């Protein structure tokens, strides 16, 4: 499970810099605001659908820096997906 960290936000204030986001969280927040996502190898860009300008950039957090996911959180995520 990849974890992404906000590198810069240009027009939007909905994402926090000190929080790590899973891809599904970024997707949910982008959909809520009507924004598009562009996923590349280790980066995620959130785009404005009208102008196709970048609203926020996310970079994948290396495995050693990513927070440990507890067994309880894994089970909750499995229940949401299933």
N, C-alpha and C positions, 0 to 999 in steps of 0.2 A: 504494500500500500504506500504509494508515493505521497509525500508531504511537501507542500509548497509554501514559500514565504514571499510576502509582498516586497518587491524591490523598489517600485515607485508607482504612485498613483497620480494621475494627471488632472482629471476633472472630477473624480468621484471621491467621496469621503466615507463610503459604506464599508470599506475594508480597513482593518487595523494593522499597523506595522508590527506590533509585538505579538501577533498571533500566527501560528502555522495553520494552514488550511489544507484539507484533503480536496482532491479534485471534485468530489461530489458537492462539497460546500461551495466551491467557487462556481460550479455549474448552477446550483440552486439560487445563489445570490444574483448571478448574471441573468438568469431567467426571470427572476422577480422584477428586475429593473428593465427587462426587455433588451438586454445586451447580447452580443454574440461572443463566442469563445473561439480562439485559435490555439490549438494544442500542438506543440512541436516536441522535440525530443525531451528536453529538460525545462522547457518554459511554457507558460500559459499566458496568452494575451487576451484581455477582455476589450472588445471593440464596440464603439457606438455604431448601430446598424445603419443610420442615415449617412454619416460622413465617413465611416470605416476608419476613424481615428482611434488610437489606443487610449483606453480609459485607465487601465491598470496592467502592470506586468508582474508575473509571479515566476520565481526561480525555484527549481526543485532543491530541497534541503538534502545534503549528503546524509547517508545512513547513520554515521556516528553522531551527527548533530540533531537528528530527529528525536522527538520525545518518545519515550517508551509507551507503547499502547498496552493497557492492562487487559487481562483476560475478560473482565466484565465488559469493557468497551468493545472488545472483539465480538462477544456474544450478542450485545445489543445491536451491533452493526449487521451481524448475520441474521438477526430477527427482522430487521428493517428490509434487508434485501430479499429474504425468502418469503 
